């Protein structure tokens, strides 16, 4: 089921947290929703999940509007909050039955939905254990199961892999990708590699406005105007002197250290400029040995910083 956000705004007194944003999310998409703290990301998600009313604009899911029928929309949404409010003393099966009743699942369908969620979320071996006895990875699986117990059309997941070890992250990532084949998924996270590995589309919000929207490949292509280079200089000179010399080049906008011990730097050129020749000539003038000068693919982290640090 599609989500249509139309001219959405939200004010807190004189502050406008969300500023006239519009976008559409289609069924089968897994959306990575990114933004720095205070950008309007959480407010937007609260409006979509009907926990907060907008000041202006509307959100429509299918033919239903949050302004006209918010209770119906809540039935179409499954939500996994960042801090998953589980009842640790309850066995998994009992907890899912409790949530199913709260969500209004028909009595003759409760046992079927529990079996289906236990299987889909890989909880069969843990289903009779108390939630407090489970690892964090399995608790997240229980959280996903409770979010889906009423078979919602849309899943909204807030930081679903926070605190998990690498193996658990891969398991949850694969599960989200499977869910994305049949549902609309919005994934909010600060872990940028997680977004690239899981999501089919990325939206970045900053200061209440959508500043980027597209696949990771599309966002990289749009950012290709800024050259990023890896530079390695083998010389006994003071590395701070080398750093300052690189910063002084007219075509360079940013210099970062890539190594704590060696003279290895990441150089970002100004938009539309190339710094390769200037770096080479600087090394010749100073009689420094340049052993590496190579391009670096634009990272999602760089795109995020460029769009949200202004």
C-alpha positions, 0 to 999 in steps of 0.5 A: 500500500502506497504512502502519499505525503502532501505539503506536510508541515508541523510547528512547535510554537514559533519553530517549524520542525517540518516545512512543507514536505511532499513525497510518495512511497510505493509498496515494495520499497524499503526507504532509508529515512535519514537526518541529523538530530533536530532535522524533523525526522522523528516528527515526520514519522510520528505524523505518519504513524498517527501519533501526532497531528500535522499543522498543515498538509496531509498523509494518505495511506491507500484511500485513508487520510490521517485527518479523516480516519487516523484509527483506521490508519493505525491498523495499517501500520506496524511500528518497532520503536528504538527502545522496544517496550517488551514485557521481559517476564512474559514468554514469547508466545504469551506476549505475541498473543497479548499484542494480537488481542490489543491489535484487534486480530480476530480470535480465530486468527490469533494462533495462526498469526502467532505461528506465522510470525514465529516462523517468519522471524525465526523464533521457533526455538525461543517461543516458550522462553521468557523474553528476558532470557533472550539475546538482544538479537532475538528480542529485536525479532520479537519486536518485529513479530509484534509489529507484524502480528496484525498483518499491517501493510506498512512497517516503520522501524526505528533503529532496528539494529542498534546494539546488535553484534555483526551476525545479528545485524546481518540476520535482521537485515536479511529479515527486513529485506524479505519483509520488503518484498511484500510490504512498504518499509520505512527504516530510520537509522543513524548507521549509514552502511546499514541503509546502503545494505538494506534500502532501495531508496534513501531520503535525507531530511535537514532543517525540516526539508527533504534535501535528497531522495533517490537510490544510493547510486543516484545520490552518488551520481549527483555528488560526483561533481566533488572529487575525493582523493586518497593521498599518501606522502612518504617523507620525514617532514612534519605531518602537520606541515604537509596537512597545512600545505594540502589545505592551502591548495586553491582547489581543495575544500577539505583535508582529513587524516586517514592514518594516525601514524602515516602521512595518508590523507583524504582530500575533497576538491571544491565542486567542479575542480580537480586537485590532482595536478596541484597536489603533484606539483606541490610534492615536486616543489617540496621534494616530497615522495608521492606514493599514492594519488587515487580517487575514492568513491563518494560515500553516503557519509560524505553526501550526508555531511555535505547536505546536512552541515550547512 
